Amino acid sequence: MIPAIILHEAEIELWETVAYYEEKTTGLGRDFAVEIERTIQALCEAPERWPLREDGTRRCFTRHFPFIVVYAYRDEQVWVLAVAHCKRRPGYWAGRG
């Protein structure tokens, strides 16, 4: 399996969202973290499965939360650039990685 590198900014987004969901409902933050982990694992198993966009990134939607994992596949590695809400601040991650 291909390794994943999670940018610091994406990791912050992940843990802030985990805290937000956990505050809403106990266990929901953990569920979100597991969902993101599964999504990243899927990216590492088949990184070219999702379409390449003009900006050189790819996006994978999570199954149970309104989030996407934005990543780049370079040098035989998956670079996670953002863990982004689908309807908030589109494209804010431009320029990362």
C-alpha positions in Angstrom: 0.0 0.0 0.0 1.2 3.5 -0.8 2.0 5.7 2.2 0.0 8.8 3.1 1.5 12.1 4.3 -1.0 14.4 6.0 -0.1 18.0 5.9 -0.1 19.8 9.3 -3.0 22.0 8.2 -5.1 19.0 7.2 -4.4 17.3 10.5 -5.5 20.4 12.4 -8.7 20.5 10.3 -9.3 16.8 11.1 -8.9 17.2 14.9 -10.9 20.4 15.0 -13.8 18.7 13.3 -13.4 15.6 15.6 -13.8 18.0 18.6 -16.8 19.7 17.0 -18.7 16.5 16.4 -17.7 15.1 19.7 -19.1 18.2 21.4 -22.4 17.7 19.5 -22.8 14.0 20.3 -20.5 11.7 22.3 -18.9 9.2 19.9 -19.7 11.2 16.8 -16.2 12.7 16.7 -14.7 9.2 16.9 -16.9 8.1 14.1 -15.7 11.0 12.0 -12.1 10.2 12.7 -12.7 6.5 11.7 -14.4 7.7 8.5 -11.5 9.9 7.5 -9.1 7.0 8.3 -11.0 4.7 6.1 -11.1 7.3 3.3 -7.4 7.8 3.5 -6.8 4.1 3.4 -8.9 3.8 0.3 -6.8 6.6 -1.3 -3.6 4.7 -0.5 -5.0 1.5 -2.0 -6.0 3.1 -5.3 -4.8 6.7 -5.5 -5.6 7.2 -9.2 -9.2 6.1 -8.8 -10.5 9.6 -8.3 -10.3 12.1 -11.1 -7.4 14.5 -11.5 -8.5 18.1 -11.4 -7.0 21.0 -13.3 -5.1 22.1 -10.2 -3.4 18.8 -9.8 -5.5 17.6 -6.9 -8.0 14.8 -6.5 -11.0 14.7 -4.1 -12.7 11.9 -2.4 -16.1 12.3 -0.7 -16.6 10.6 2.7 -19.6 8.3 2.9 -21.4 9.5 6.1 -20.2 13.1 6.6 -20.4 16.2 4.3 -16.6 16.3 3.9 -14.0 15.7 1.2 -10.4 14.6 1.5 -8.4 16.7 -1.0 -5.1 15.0 -1.9 -2.3 14.9 -4.5 -0.6 11.7 -5.7 3.0 12.4 -6.3 6.2 10.4 -6.0 4.4 7.3 -5.1 2.8 9.0 -2.0 -0.6 10.3 -1.2 -0.4 13.9 0.1 -3.5 14.8 2.1 -3.9 18.6 1.6 -7.2 19.2 3.3 -10.1 17.6 5.2 -12.7 20.0 4.0 -16.5 20.6 4.5 -18.3 20.3 1.2 -20.1 23.6 1.5 -17.7 25.9 3.3 -14.9 27.9 1.8 -14.4 26.0 -1.5 -10.8 25.9 -2.7 -9.3 27.5 0.4 -6.6 24.8 0.4 -5.2 26.1 -3.0 -1.4 26.6 -2.6 -0.9 23.8 0.0 1.7 21.2 -0.8 
